[in-house]
Each structure stands twice: as C-alpha cells, then as structure tokens.
Amino acid sequence: MNPEGAVALVAGGASGLGRATAEALRSRGATVVVLDLEGGLERGNVGEDLHPVAADVRDAEAVSAAIARAEALGPLRICVNCAGIGDPAVTARDGVPLDLDRFKRVVDVNLVGTFNVARLAAASMQRTVDPVNGERGVIVNTASVAAYEGQIGQISYAASKGGIASMTLVLARDLARSQIRCTTIAPGIFDTPLLGELSEEVRASLARSVPHPSRLGRPAEFAALVLHIVENEMLNGEVIRLDGALRMAPR
C-alpha cells in the first residue's frame, strides 16, 4: 500500500516510537491523526499538522471520535498502535502479592487498549474504504521482546505484550476477507523518553547488552519498519522482532 494520500491513525503518537512513526508517515504523503492523552499531546507539542486528538485508548467513545475525525480527512487505511505503559513489580514479595489492580491496569492499557483501537479502525476500513490494488488497510501493533523474554518485575508488561503478539495472526485471519492486513513489531531496547529518565550509566549498560549494533534502537528505525510493512503486501499475520539480536536476561 502506498501511504501517499491515505489517512493514518497513530495511537500513542505524541512521543517516542509513535511520534517517529507519525512523522515518517506524514513525510510519505499520508494525512496523520495522532491519538494520545491530553497531557502527552501537550508535552509533545503536537501541532495541527498532525491532527491531534486527545483520547484514552481504553475509551471506546473517545477512540471512535478520533476515527471519525480521521474519516473526515479521507480514507483511513493505516492504523498504528504505539500506546503503552509499564509498572515494574514482582508477582509477590515477602508474602505480599502484587496488587491485582496494578496488573489489570497495564493489561487494560496495553492489550485491551490496542485491541480497542484495532477493532474500531478495522470496522471503519470495512465500512468506508474501497480496495486499492486488492487492499483496504493495514494495522500495525506494538508488542515487545518482553513478550518472549520478560524480565523479573515485568509480569504485567510481559503478559500484555504477549497478548498483543498472540492475537496478531488471529487479527490477520479475521480481517483477511476484508483485505486488511495486521502485523506486529516487537522492539527491543529503544531510545524513547521512558529510557531518557535513566542515568547515562544505565543507558550505556543497556546499549552494551545488544549484540549488534551495540546501541539503543532509534525511533526512526521503528518508523522505517512501519513504512515497509505498509508498503509490503505480503507482510501479514507476523510478529517481527526489531532488537539487534537481543535476548533479554532474567534481570
């Protein structure tokens, strides 16, 4: 699919991987709608050129409003899910179990939120988009290498990202007759605002853990893969690791 002339919705597009993706899609001629929390849009200084819409990915009504705005701009053919949170905590410590609401919140934002955006975007594509060269749309979700090698303290994050990875093939199969593709990217350690809060020593240590290239991933590299997925019609139902051959240690 050629992104030029298409409308793209990027959830979590105010910063990090999502912001790089939104800007890359815009540079290729797509009209981009950035969905993020109001505070994220303000911190990211998201201008009107990226059509910002404040919404929580868990809120079906708010996401539907964002999709309606996208539809008003043209055919919604691209949906990229980058919104997500983490909350490091172990399953139990000193006889005290992890608070269940903390676990639920991460799963609700990362997994349920991703599905909420994907289902609503897919329904929009089915209703409003005519196939071009045998294709209506593309959905790209974001998992993590934690889906496969979750570290100590990543129980809720790994569970949520594992769910995103696992539903990739089913989404692709569900939507195949509608000529909508679905893939997932599982990034390793990327230089995002979240990592920017760490000390230089810790950042350097994380970079050394990547076999090659031994550095943090760049958001532009994630965005480049999104563009390739959009343009490569045979990429469907697959989870693609983007990690420099990293395999996470227990801690």
MIDO-387423 format. One line per field, with one value per atom (N, C-alpha, C): residue in three letters; atom name; z, y, x negated. Coordinates in steps of 0.02 Angstrom, whole numbers, plus 50000, padded with zeros to 5 digits. Layout:
rest (ALA;...) $
atom (CA;...) $
w (Z;...) $
v (Y;...) $
u (X;...) $
END
This chain:
rest (MET;MET;MET;ASN;ASN;ASN;PRO;PRO;PRO;GLU;GLU;GLU;GLY;GLY;GLY;ALA;ALA;ALA;VAL;VAL;VAL;ALA;ALA;ALA;LEU;LEU;LEU;VAL;VAL;VAL;ALA;ALA;ALA;GLY;GLY;GLY;GLY;GLY;GLY;ALA;ALA;ALA;SER;SER;SER;GLY;GLY;GLY;LEU;LEU;LEU;GLY;GLY;GLY;ARG;ARG;ARG;ALA;ALA;ALA;THR;THR;THR;ALA;ALA;ALA;GLU;GLU;GLU;ALA;ALA;ALA;LEU;LEU;LEU;ARG;ARG;ARG;SER;SER;SER;ARG;ARG;ARG;GLY;GLY;GLY;ALA;ALA;ALA;THR;THR;THR;VAL;VAL;VAL;VAL;VAL;VAL;VAL;VAL;VAL;LEU;LEU;LEU;ASP;ASP;ASP;LEU;LEU;LEU;GLU;GLU;GLU;GLY;GLY;GLY;GLY;GLY;GLY;LEU;LEU;LEU;GLU;GLU;GLU;ARG;ARG;ARG;GLY;GLY;GLY;ASN;ASN;ASN;VAL;VAL;VAL;GLY;GLY;GLY;GLU;GLU;GLU;ASP;ASP;ASP;LEU;LEU;LEU;HIS;HIS;HIS;PRO;PRO;PRO;VAL;VAL;VAL;ALA;ALA;ALA;ALA;ALA;ALA;ASP;ASP;ASP;VAL;VAL;VAL;ARG;ARG;ARG;ASP;ASP;ASP;ALA;ALA;ALA;GLU;GLU;GLU;ALA;ALA;ALA;VAL;VAL;VAL;SER;SER;SER;ALA;ALA;ALA;ALA;ALA;ALA;ILE;ILE;ILE;ALA;ALA;ALA;ARG;ARG;ARG;ALA;ALA;ALA;GLU;GLU;GLU;ALA;ALA;ALA;LEU;LEU;LEU;GLY;GLY;GLY;PRO;PRO;PRO;LEU;LEU;LEU;ARG;ARG;ARG;ILE;ILE;ILE;CYS;CYS;CYS;VAL;VAL;VAL;ASN;ASN;ASN;CYS;CYS;CYS;ALA;ALA;ALA;GLY;GLY;GLY;ILE;ILE;ILE;GLY;GLY;GLY;ASP;ASP;ASP;PRO;PRO;PRO;ALA;ALA;ALA;VAL;VAL;VAL;THR;THR;THR;ALA;ALA;ALA;ARG;ARG;ARG;ASP;ASP;ASP;GLY;GLY;GLY;VAL;VAL;VAL;PRO;PRO;PRO;LEU;LEU;LEU;ASP;ASP;ASP;LEU;LEU;LEU;ASP;ASP;ASP;ARG;ARG;ARG;PHE;PHE;PHE;LYS;LYS;LYS;ARG;ARG;ARG;VAL;VAL;VAL;VAL;VAL;VAL;ASP;ASP;ASP;VAL;VAL;VAL;ASN;ASN;ASN;LEU;LEU;LEU;VAL;VAL;VAL;GLY;GLY;GLY;THR;THR;THR;PHE;PHE;PHE;ASN;ASN;ASN;VAL;VAL;VAL;ALA;ALA;ALA;ARG;ARG;ARG;LEU;LEU;LEU;ALA;ALA;ALA;ALA;ALA;ALA;ALA;ALA;ALA;SER;SER;SER;MET;MET;MET;GLN;GLN;GLN;ARG;ARG;ARG;THR;THR;THR;VAL;VAL;VAL;ASP;ASP;ASP;PRO;PRO;PRO;VAL;VAL;VAL;ASN;ASN;ASN;GLY;GLY;GLY;GLU;GLU;GLU;ARG;ARG;ARG;GLY;GLY;GLY;VAL;VAL;VAL;ILE;ILE;ILE;VAL;VAL;VAL;ASN;ASN;ASN;THR;THR;THR;ALA;ALA;ALA;SER;SER;SER;VAL;VAL;VAL;ALA;ALA;ALA;ALA;ALA;ALA;TYR;TYR;TYR;GLU;GLU;GLU;GLY;GLY;GLY;GLN;GLN;GLN;ILE;ILE;ILE;GLY;GLY;GLY;GLN;GLN;GLN;ILE;ILE;ILE;SER;SER;SER;TYR;TYR;TYR;ALA;ALA;ALA;ALA;ALA;ALA;SER;SER;SER;LYS;LYS;LYS;GLY;GLY;GLY;GLY;GLY;GLY;ILE;ILE;ILE;ALA;ALA;ALA;SER;SER;SER;MET;MET;MET;THR;THR;THR;LEU;LEU;LEU;VAL;VAL;VAL;LEU;LEU;LEU;ALA;ALA;ALA;ARG;ARG;ARG;ASP;ASP;ASP;LEU;LEU;LEU;ALA;ALA;ALA;ARG;ARG;ARG;SER;SER;SER;GLN;GLN;GLN;ILE;ILE;ILE;ARG;ARG;ARG;CYS;CYS;CYS;THR;THR;THR;THR;THR;THR;ILE;ILE;ILE;ALA;ALA;ALA;PRO;PRO;PRO;GLY;GLY;GLY;ILE;ILE;ILE;PHE;PHE;PHE;ASP;ASP;ASP;THR;THR;THR;PRO;PRO;PRO;LEU;LEU;LEU;LEU;LEU;LEU;GLY;GLY;GLY;GLU;GLU;GLU;LEU;LEU;LEU;SER;SER;SER;GLU;GLU;GLU;GLU;GLU;GLU;VAL;VAL;VAL;ARG;ARG;ARG;ALA;ALA;ALA;SER;SER;SER;LEU;LEU;LEU;ALA;ALA;ALA;ARG;ARG;ARG;SER;SER;SER;VAL;VAL;VAL;PRO;PRO;PRO;HIS;HIS;HIS;PRO;PRO;PRO;SER;SER;SER;ARG;ARG;ARG;LEU;LEU;LEU;GLY;GLY;GLY;ARG;ARG;ARG;PRO;PRO;PRO;ALA;ALA;ALA;GLU;GLU;GLU;PHE;PHE;PHE;ALA;ALA;ALA;ALA;ALA;ALA;LEU;LEU;LEU;VAL;VAL;VAL;LEU;LEU;LEU;HIS;HIS;HIS;ILE;ILE;ILE;VAL;VAL;VAL;GLU;GLU;GLU;ASN;ASN;ASN;GLU;GLU;GLU;MET;MET;MET;LEU;LEU;LEU;ASN;ASN;ASN;GLY;GLY;GLY;GLU;GLU;GLU;VAL;VAL;VAL;ILE;ILE;ILE;ARG;ARG;ARG;LEU;LEU;LEU;ASP;ASP;ASP;GLY;GLY;GLY;ALA;ALA;ALA;LEU;LEU;LEU;ARG;ARG;ARG;MET;MET;MET;ALA;ALA;ALA;PRO;PRO;PRO;ARG;ARG;ARG) $
atom (N;CA;C;N;CA;C;N;CA;C;N;CA;C;N;CA;C;N;CA;C;N;CA;C;N;CA;C;N;CA;C;N;CA;C;N;CA;C;N;CA;C;N;CA;C;N;CA;C;N;CA;C;N;CA;C;N;CA;C;N;CA;C;N;CA;C;N;CA;C;N;CA;C;N;CA;C;N;CA;C;N;CA;C;N;CA;C;N;CA;C;N;CA;C;N;CA;C;N;CA;C;N;CA;C;N;CA;C;N;CA;C;N;CA;C;N;CA;C;N;CA;C;N;CA;C;N;CA;C;N;CA;C;N;CA;C;N;CA;C;N;CA;C;N;CA;C;N;CA;C;N;CA;C;N;CA;C;N;CA;C;N;CA;C;N;CA;C;N;CA;C;N;CA;C;N;CA;C;N;CA;C;N;CA;C;N;CA;C;N;CA;C;N;CA;C;N;CA;C;N;CA;C;N;CA;C;N;CA;C;N;CA;C;N;CA;C;N;CA;C;N;CA;C;N;CA;C;N;CA;C;N;CA;C;N;CA;C;N;CA;C;N;CA;C;N;CA;C;N;CA;C;N;CA;C;N;CA;C;N;CA;C;N;CA;C;N;CA;C;N;CA;C;N;CA;C;N;CA;C;N;CA;C;N;CA;C;N;CA;C;N;CA;C;N;CA;C;N;CA;C;N;CA;C;N;CA;C;N;CA;C;N;CA;C;N;CA;C;N;CA;C;N;CA;C;N;CA;C;N;CA;C;N;CA;C;N;CA;C;N;CA;C;N;CA;C;N;CA;C;N;CA;C;N;CA;C;N;CA;C;N;CA;C;N;CA;C;N;CA;C;N;CA;C;N;CA;C;N;CA;C;N;CA;C;N;CA;C;N;CA;C;N;CA;C;N;CA;C;N;CA;C;N;CA;C;N;CA;C;N;CA;C;N;CA;C;N;CA;C;N;CA;C;N;CA;C;N;CA;C;N;CA;C;N;CA;C;N;CA;C;N;CA;C;N;CA;C;N;CA;C;N;CA;C;N;CA;C;N;CA;C;N;CA;C;N;CA;C;N;CA;C;N;CA;C;N;CA;C;N;CA;C;N;CA;C;N;CA;C;N;CA;C;N;CA;C;N;CA;C;N;CA;C;N;CA;C;N;CA;C;N;CA;C;N;CA;C;N;CA;C;N;CA;C;N;CA;C;N;CA;C;N;CA;C;N;CA;C;N;CA;C;N;CA;C;N;CA;C;N;CA;C;N;CA;C;N;CA;C;N;CA;C;N;CA;C;N;CA;C;N;CA;C;N;CA;C;N;CA;C;N;CA;C;N;CA;C;N;CA;C;N;CA;C;N;CA;C;N;CA;C;N;CA;C;N;CA;C;N;CA;C;N;CA;C;N;CA;C;N;CA;C;N;CA;C;N;CA;C;N;CA;C;N;CA;C;N;CA;C;N;CA;C;N;CA;C;N;CA;C;N;CA;C;N;CA;C;N;CA;C;N;CA;C;N;CA;C;N;CA;C;N;CA;C;N;CA;C;N;CA;C;N;CA;C;N;CA;C;N;CA;C;N;CA;C;N;CA;C;N;CA;C;N;CA;C;N;CA;C;N;CA;C;N;CA;C;N;CA;C;N;CA;C;N;CA;C;N;CA;C;N;CA;C;N;CA;C;N;CA;C;N;CA;C;N;CA;C;N;CA;C;N;CA;C;N;CA;C;N;CA;C;N;CA;C;N;CA;C;N;CA;C;N;CA;C;N;CA;C;N;CA;C;N;CA;C;N;CA;C;N;CA;C;N;CA;C;N;CA;C;N;CA;C;N;CA;C;N;CA;C;N;CA;C;N;CA;C;N;CA;C;N;CA;C;N;CA;C;N;CA;C;N;CA;C;N;CA;C;N;CA;C;N;CA;C;N;CA;C;N;CA;C;N;CA;C;N;CA;C;N;CA;C;N;CA;C;N;CA;C;N;CA;C;N;CA;C) $
w (50000;50000;50000;49958;49956;50008;50056;50107;50080;50022;49995;49982;50010;50000;50049;50090;50139;50204;50246;50314;50362;50409;50458;50528;50570;50641;50680;50720;50761;50834;50869;50940;50980;51028;51064;51021;50979;50929;50950;51015;51037;51052;51062;51080;51062;51067;51058;50992;50994;50933;50892;50927;50893;50857;50890;50858;50796;50801;50743;50686;50703;50652;50620;50661;50634;50585;50604;50561;50497;50503;50444;50394;50420;50376;50343;50381;50352;50297;50308;50258;50193;50197;50137;50107;50129;50098;50130;50188;50224;50265;50275;50323;50389;50442;50504;50559;50594;50654;50714;50760;50819;50877;50904;50962;51023;51075;51136;51193;51253;51310;51304;51333;51326;51351;51408;51434;51388;51356;51309;51248;51223;51166;51183;51244;51266;51275;51308;51318;51252;51205;51141;51092;51113;51071;51001;51000;50937;50901;50843;50806;50765;50739;50700;50635;50614;50554;50564;50628;50644;50672;50666;50685;50752;50807;50872;50898;50929;50960;51029;51081;51149;51163;51181;51196;51234;51276;51309;51266;51250;51205;51232;51297;51327;51317;51298;51295;51224;51217;51151;51119;51158;51130;51106;51145;51126;51065;51062;51004;50942;50950;50893;50867;50913;50891;50852;50874;50838;50769;50764;50698;50653;50682;50643;50615;50655;50630;50573;50581;50527;50464;50470;50412;50376;50414;50384;50341;50352;50315;50252;50248;50191;50211;50166;50181;50234;50291;50344;50323;50301;50277;50321;50367;50408;50481;50524;50596;50629;50670;50706;50781;50819;50891;50927;50957;50995;51068;51089;51157;51206;51262;51311;51373;51428;51491;51522;51573;51613;51686;51728;51800;51833;51840;51865;51934;51940;52004;51997;52052;52051;52073;52060;52074;52148;52189;52262;52294;52351;52387;52462;52495;52568;52590;52552;52570;52551;52516;52496;52420;52396;52323;52290;52226;52187;52187;52196;52195;52126;52126;52063;52018;52047;52006;51967;51995;51958;51897;51906;51849;51796;51818;51772;51732;51764;51730;51671;51679;51624;51568;51585;51534;51499;51537;51509;51459;51477;51431;51371;51384;51330;51284;51313;51273;51252;51302;51286;51245;51263;51226;51154;51143;51074;51035;51065;51030;51017;51065;51057;50995;50989;50931;50867;50869;50809;50785;50831;50810;50780;50809;50784;50718;50711;50647;50593;50609;50559;50536;50582;50563;50518;50533;50490;50420;50415;50350;50311;50345;50312;50285;50323;50305;50251;50255;50218;50165;50162;50117;50060;50000;49942;49931;49911;49900;49844;49854;49804;49793;49731;49716;49764;49778;49819;49893;49917;49987;50014;50073;50106;50157;50198;50252;50285;50330;50366;50439;50484;50556;50581;50615;50644;50719;50757;50830;50857;50919;50951;51011;51008;51065;51096;51112;51142;51145;51149;51160;51228;51273;51338;51329;51271;51258;51258;51245;51240;51298;51320;51374;51426;51456;51507;51566;51591;51646;51714;51766;51834;51843;51868;51877;51818;51765;51705;51696;51750;51743;51706;51724;51690;51620;51612;51546;51497;51520;51477;51458;51506;51492;51439;51446;51399;51329;51326;51260;51229;51271;51246;51215;51245;51217;51149;51142;51077;51024;51042;50995;50975;51024;51011;50968;50973;50934;50863;50845;50779;50723;50726;50673;50670;50728;50729;50698;50714;50683;50607;50585;50513;50480;50513;50486;50487;50543;50548;50493;50475;50430;50358;50345;50278;50224;50238;50187;50174;50220;50210;50178;50162;50130;50174;50239;50288;50318;50318;50347;50419;50458;50526;50542;50564;50587;50654;50686;50750;50749;50778;50788;50861;50875;50944;50953;50973;50979;51041;51036;51093;51134;51147;51189;51145;51148;51104;51146;51114;51146;51144;51193;51198;51261;51269;51329;51394;51394;51455;51474;51426;51440;51455;51430;51443;51516;51555;51627;51665;51632;51664;51661;51705;51706;51644;51628;51570;51581;51643;51658;51641;51662;51648;51574;51541;51468;51431;51453;51420;51431;51491;51505;51462;51454;51411;51339;51316;51247;51236;51285;51279;51277;51302;51303;51234;51187;51120;51079;51052;51016;50958;50913;50857;50821;50813;50836;50912;50945;51018;51038;51032;51050;51059;51083;51087;51018;51008;50945;50938;50876;50862;50840;50867;50846;50771;50736;50663;50631;50663;50637;50645;50700;50709;50656;50646;50597;50526;50511;50445;50434;50487;50480;50471;50505;50494;50421;50393;50323;50277;50292;50250;50255;50315;50324;50283;50287;50250;50175;50149;50077;50052;50096;50075;50086;50033;50037;50064;50063;50087;50162;50194;50267;50301;50329;50360;50412;50470;50521;50555;50550;50576;50631;50680;50732;50714;50704;50683;50741;50762;50814;50783;50819;50797;50856;50863;50927;50923;50863;50859;50887;50882;50906;50983;51016;51089;51114;51166;51204;51277;51307;51374;51427;51472;51530;51584;51635;51686;51720;51727;51758;51725) $
v (49940;50000;50063;50109;50172;50219;50243;50288;50355;50375;50441;50445;50495;50506;50469;50424;50387;50427;50409;50436;50382;50403;50357;50380;50334;50347;50316;50356;50331;50341;50288;50291;50292;50337;50346;50384;50428;50461;50526;50544;50609;50607;50548;50544;50476;50469;50405;50372;50307;50268;50294;50312;50336;50402;50447;50512;50504;50462;50450;50419;50375;50343;50394;50436;50487;50533;50554;50599;50565;50501;50464;50454;50438;50430;50496;50550;50616;50633;50615;50631;50592;50537;50497;50514;50568;50592;50572;50539;50520;50579;50582;50629;50591;50618;50581;50612;50569;50588;50556;50597;50573;50570;50510;50499;50488;50527;50519;50553;50542;50576;50651;50690;50762;50788;50761;50781;50763;50706;50685;50730;50750;50795;50863;50885;50950;50945;50892;50885;50876;50841;50829;50887;50938;50997;50975;50932;50906;50960;50980;51033;51009;51056;51040;51002;51005;50968;50893;50872;50801;50785;50832;50822;50786;50818;50786;50776;50718;50704;50674;50704;50680;50622;50565;50507;50455;50417;50359;50299;50258;50202;50152;50155;50110;50135;50198;50231;50223;50179;50164;50226;50266;50325;50376;50387;50435;50412;50347;50321;50324;50311;50317;50388;50436;50507;50523;50494;50504;50474;50415;50383;50422;50451;50492;50554;50582;50638;50616;50557;50531;50520;50491;50478;50543;50597;50661;50689;50664;50688;50647;50589;50546;50473;50426;50355;50332;50307;50281;50212;50210;50147;50120;50161;50140;50154;50104;50112;50084;50124;50102;50112;50059;50060;50061;50119;50126;50144;50154;50175;50117;50132;50081;50109;50070;50090;50030;50043;49991;50007;49957;49965;49909;49917;49863;49840;49774;49744;49669;49635;49561;49532;49469;49435;49436;49425;49427;49441;49476;49491;49488;49448;49440;49422;49377;49353;49399;49454;49501;49498;49481;49475;49544;49544;49605;49626;49690;49717;49703;49671;49648;49706;49762;49820;49847;49842;49864;49820;49755;49709;49723;49731;49742;49807;49859;49923;49918;49884;49877;49836;49781;49739;49777;49816;49854;49906;49943;49994;49962;49917;49891;49842;49794;49741;49760;49776;49793;49858;49906;49969;49959;49917;49902;49870;49821;49788;49836;49880;49928;49972;49999;50041;49999;49940;49898;49878;49859;49837;49894;49953;50010;50034;50033;50052;50002;49938;49887;49895;49908;49917;49978;50031;50091;50074;50037;50019;49977;49932;49890;49931;49983;50023;50075;50105;50168;50167;50113;50114;50064;50086;50042;50012;49949;49919;49954;49961;49987;49933;49908;49853;49794;49780;49722;49730;49793;49804;49863;49852;49907;49943;49906;49939;49896;49927;49894;49916;49868;49882;49856;49899;49880;49891;49838;49842;49838;49857;49857;49811;49758;49714;49733;49684;49695;49629;49632;49569;49540;49581;49555;49504;49503;49452;49382;49379;49314;49304;49356;49350;49404;49402;49450;49444;49502;49502;49503;49492;49497;49567;49570;49633;49655;49615;49634;49592;49565;49516;49545;49604;49633;49656;49685;49710;49652;49599;49540;49507;49503;49473;49513;49579;49621;49618;49620;49618;49548;49496;49429;49421;49453;49452;49485;49541;49576;49532;49500;49456;49398;49369;49310;49325;49385;49399;49422;49428;49453;49410;49345;49300;49297;49297;49293;49356;49414;49476;49472;49448;49443;49395;49341;49293;49320;49353;49383;49433;49472;49529;49514;49453;49437;49446;49424;49429;49502;49546;49618;49652;49613;49638;49689;49673;49713;49670;49695;49659;49680;49636;49653;49621;49662;49637;49669;49643;49670;49677;49731;49740;49729;49690;49678;49710;49774;49808;49785;49794;49782;49845;49866;49924;49985;50031;50090;50154;50203;50267;50309;50299;50334;50378;50423;50465;50426;50366;50325;50307;50288;50272;50335;50392;50454;50473;50443;50457;50419;50372;50333;50369;50349;50379;50357;50396;50379;50311;50296;50231;50173;50180;50127;50122;50179;50179;50146;50160;50129;50054;50033;49961;49927;49958;49930;49925;49976;49976;49919;49907;49853;49784;49778;49712;49691;49738;49723;49696;49635;49606;49649;49669;49710;49739;49805;49854;49866;49874;49880;49952;49967;50033;50027;50080;50083;50091;50062;50072;50143;50166;50234;50232;50277;50278;50280;50313;50317;50248;50202;50134;50095;50107;50078;50105;50171;50201;50176;50164;50138;50069;50028;49962;49968;50014;50025;50042;50087;50106;50045;50003;49944;49896;49888;49844;49871;49936;49967;49953;49957;49952;49880;49833;49764;49722;49706;49674;49602;49571;49502;49498;49554;49553;49554;49497;49491;49435;49447;49395;49378;49422;49407;49455;49429;49471;49477;49537;49550;49579;49544;49571;49623;49678;49731;49746;49707;49707;49698;49698;49690;49623;49571;49503;49499;49546;49545;49489;49455;49408;49427;49447;49477;49426;49447;49406;49411;49368;49371;49439;49475;49542;49589) $
u (49958;50000;49956;49974;49939;49969;49928;49956;49978;49954;49971;50046;50076;50147;50192;50162;50201;50205;50253;50257;50232;50190;50162;50180;50199;50211;50154;50119;50064;50082;50096;50112;50047;50042;49980;49930;49954;49912;49881;49886;49860;49786;49758;49687;49659;49593;49560;49572;49585;49595;49655;49708;49767;49756;49719;49707;49664;49612;49569;49609;49656;49698;49745;49775;49821;49784;49724;49687;49663;49645;49623;49681;49740;49798;49816;49813;49828;49778;49714;49663;49673;49711;49725;49793;49823;49884;49949;49945;50006;50031;50096;50125;50130;50099;50092;50135;50171;50208;50172;50149;50114;50162;50171;50214;50169;50179;50139;50177;50153;50183;50171;50215;50209;50142;50119;50054;49997;50001;49950;49947;50005;50008;49977;49990;49962;49887;49863;49791;49754;49786;49754;49762;49799;49810;49833;49884;49909;49950;49927;49960;50019;50056;50116;50100;50037;50017;50021;50020;50028;50097;50143;50214;50221;50199;50202;50273;50284;50348;50333;50360;50350;50398;50370;50411;50370;50404;50375;50392;50343;50355;50406;50419;50469;50540;50547;50612;50642;50690;50718;50749;50783;50816;50764;50712;50661;50621;50606;50570;50614;50679;50725;50727;50723;50723;50659;50603;50539;50543;50573;50580;50627;50679;50725;50688;50643;50604;50560;50529;50487;50527;50587;50630;50648;50655;50673;50617;50556;50498;50484;50515;50503;50508;50489;50495;50444;50469;50425;50399;50337;50308;50252;50227;50170;50185;50174;50182;50120;50087;50027;50038;50031;50040;49973;49957;49895;49906;49969;49982;49968;49938;49925;49892;49897;49867;49831;49791;49760;49769;49762;49768;49729;49662;49620;49641;49651;49669;49666;49646;49643;49710;49719;49783;49800;49751;49761;49693;49694;49632;49644;49603;49608;49679;49709;49776;49833;49817;49869;49878;49938;49948;49952;49935;49942;50015;50026;50094;50125;50183;50213;50232;50251;50270;50211;50150;50091;50080;50089;50082;50135;50197;50252;50243;50217;50210;50163;50106;50058;50088;50120;50152;50208;50245;50301;50277;50225;50199;50165;50119;50077;50114;50148;50180;50251;50292;50362;50364;50322;50321;50300;50250;50228;50284;50318;50373;50430;50445;50499;50487;50427;50411;50413;50384;50382;50451;50495;50562;50602;50596;50633;50605;50539;50508;50526;50525;50543;50615;50660;50730;50738;50700;50702;50678;50623;50597;50647;50682;50732;50790;50810;50868;50854;50796;50785;50732;50692;50634;50644;50635;50636;50566;50562;50496;50458;50394;50348;50295;50290;50244;50254;50318;50335;50322;50320;50305;50344;50375;50412;50369;50333;50297;50245;50207;50153;50156;50152;50148;50081;50043;49978;49982;49973;49973;49902;49893;49827;49827;49787;49776;49708;49667;49602;49565;49499;49462;49480;49509;49533;49589;49620;49671;49640;49575;49540;49491;49457;49408;49421;49479;49495;49448;49426;49378;49413;49375;49402;49431;49492;49526;49568;49569;49607;49671;49697;49751;49811;49834;49893;49875;49816;49796;49787;49754;49743;49809;49854;49919;49957;49956;49992;49961;49895;49862;49866;49866;49876;49945;49994;50062;50065;50030;50029;49997;49941;49908;49954;49988;50029;50090;50117;50177;50162;50098;50080;50107;50094;50116;50192;50224;50297;50328;50300;50324;50316;50259;50247;50297;50311;50359;50430;50448;50514;50528;50476;50485;50464;50441;50416;50470;50531;50583;50602;50585;50596;50536;50485;50424;50388;50386;50350;50295;50234;50177;50166;50135;50116;50049;50002;49938;49921;49868;49846;49770;49746;49674;49659;49607;49584;49516;49514;49449;49411;49345;49301;49295;49233;49221;49211;49259;49257;49249;49219;49206;49269;49312;49375;49374;49423;49424;49423;49451;49450;49379;49338;49268;49228;49252;49217;49215;49260;49262;49207;49174;49122;49055;49009;48943;48903;48852;48810;48776;48758;48727;48773;48836;48884;48898;48905;48917;48860;48798;48740;48739;48759;48761;48814;48871;48923;48899;48864;48839;48790;48746;48696;48728;48789;48822;48847;48849;48873;48814;48819;48761;48736;48780;48758;48819;48822;48773;48779;48723;48722;48740;48802;48829;48904;48933;49006;49036;49094;49129;49152;49158;49181;49254;49295;49365;49375;49329;49335;49329;49292;49285;49351;49385;49451;49499;49497;49541;49527;49464;49446;49476;49478;49508;49584;49615;49687;49700;49660;49669;49661;49611;49601;49661;49686;49745;49804;49814;49869;49862;49802;49790;49782;49766;49754;49817;49851;49917;49914;49855;49851;49836;49826;49816;49884;49902;49968;49966;49996;50002;49936;49887;49820;49800;49762;49731;49657;49634;49565;49525;49473;49429;49383;49375;49330;49285;49230;49195;49119;49089;49017;48993;49034;49018;49017;49049;49052;49097;49074;49114;49107;49162;49160;49141;49097;49079;49133;49131;49184;49191;49137;49141;49092) $
END
